Amino acid sequence: MTKRQSCEDIDKKNYFGQVLTLSPDDVRLPRYHDQRKRRGFDDTEAWDLRGTIYKFVLPRLKRYKELSTGYPESLMSVIGSYPEIITTSEQNRGEVLWHYFLSEMIYAVEFAVNHETLDDRAEKGLVYFHQYFDDLSNGY
């Protein structure tokens, strides 16, 4: 099996593994092809699982933010900690704060995809990601 044959099943938009970086004569290519056919991903996606997860999450998190029109109820307990968010209603404050948190999460994940170490803003964005992970549902 040639590298071309063992990689033709890869949808580059939704593939997060390392097969495309391997040498065309790498003997593992047929095995990775079989893994993708059998279970939907190959072992190379686990070589850098952190990076794989970030690359998977990033476009979905961006789209979630675009679709999101509400905010999680849990924000109401922290909204007072952000007096700089001045709007005409509590609901609007919640939406503004939620979109701020989502923007910071996106920044963090995007930064993590492109850098080995994180800056302070990315670190904080990942804290928000962890803190509000369970709220990343029903946001639109």
N, C-alpha and C positions, 0 to 999 in steps of 0.2 A: 504494500500500500504506500503510495507516495504521500508527501506532506500535504499536497493539494487535496488529495482524496480524503486524508484523515482530518482535514480542517474544513471541508466544504459544508459541513453541517453547522458551523459556528455562525451565529447571528452576532456580529461584532457590537451591536448596540446593547445586547443583553448577555455578553460573555465577559466574565471577570477573571478568567484564569490566565495562565502563562504559556499555553501551547503555541500561540502565534510568535512567541519570542524564541522558541526552540529551533535548533538546527533541523533542516529538512531530513537529515538522515538519523535523527534521534529514534532509537529503537522503541521508545515508549509511546510514540504517536498512535499506533493502532490500539494500544491498551486504553489510552485516554479517549479515543474516538468511541470505543465500545462502552466506556464508562458514561459518556455523555448520552449515548443512545439508551443505555439501561436505566440510568438514574437521573439524567438531566443536568449533570455537572461532572467535571473530572477532578482528579486529585490535585491538579495544579491550582484550583481555586482555594485550596486549604493551605497552600504554601505561605501565603500572607493573608490569613483570614481577616485580620483587621482591615487591610486595604480592600479586600473583596467586599466586606460588609459596607464599608464607606462608599465604595463605587456603586453598589446596589442601592443604597439608601438615598444618595444625593439627588438623582432626578425625581425620585418619588416624593422626597421631602419638599422639593421646589414646587412640584405640582400640587401637593397637599396645601401648601401655603396659598397658591393661586385659587384653589377651590374653597378654602376655609372662609366662612362668613361668621362664625361664632367664636366662642372661646370656652375653655374648660371651667367648670364651676370652681375648681381648686384655685384658680387665680384670685378669686375674691378674697382669700385669706392673706394674699401678699400685695394686693393692689395698692394698699396704703403705703407700702415701702417705696413706691415710685411716684412721688408728688410731682415730678416733672411732666407727667402725663396729664395734661389738662385738657379736658373735653367737656362737652355739655351734659353727658350722662354717664352713669356707671357702666352701662352696657358698652358704650363707645370706648370708655377707658379700658374695659376688659379686652375688647377687640384690638385696640391699639397695642396694648401690652402683649397680647398673644402673638400678634404679628411681629413685634419686636423680638420676642423670644424665638420665634420661628426663623427670623432673619439671622439671629445669632447662631442658631443651630446649623443653618445652611452654611454660614461663613465657616464654622468650625469643621464641618464635614468636608467642605471644599478644600479648606486649608490642609486637613489631614490627608486628603487624597494626593496633594501635591508636595507635601513636606514630611520629612522624617520626624521632626520635633515640632511642637506646637508653641505658638505665641500665647500671651496672656488672654487675649480675646478669644482665641480658639479653645483654650482650656475652659473658659467660662461658658462658651457655647456648648461644649460637651457636658458640662454640669447641667445646663438647662435640658439638653437632650435626655440625659439620664433622669433628671428630676421629673420631666413631663412626658416621658416615654409612654406611659399608660394613657395619657390624654391625647395621643395621636390617633384618634378615631372619631368618627362622627363630627368632623370639623367643617362640614359644608352643608 
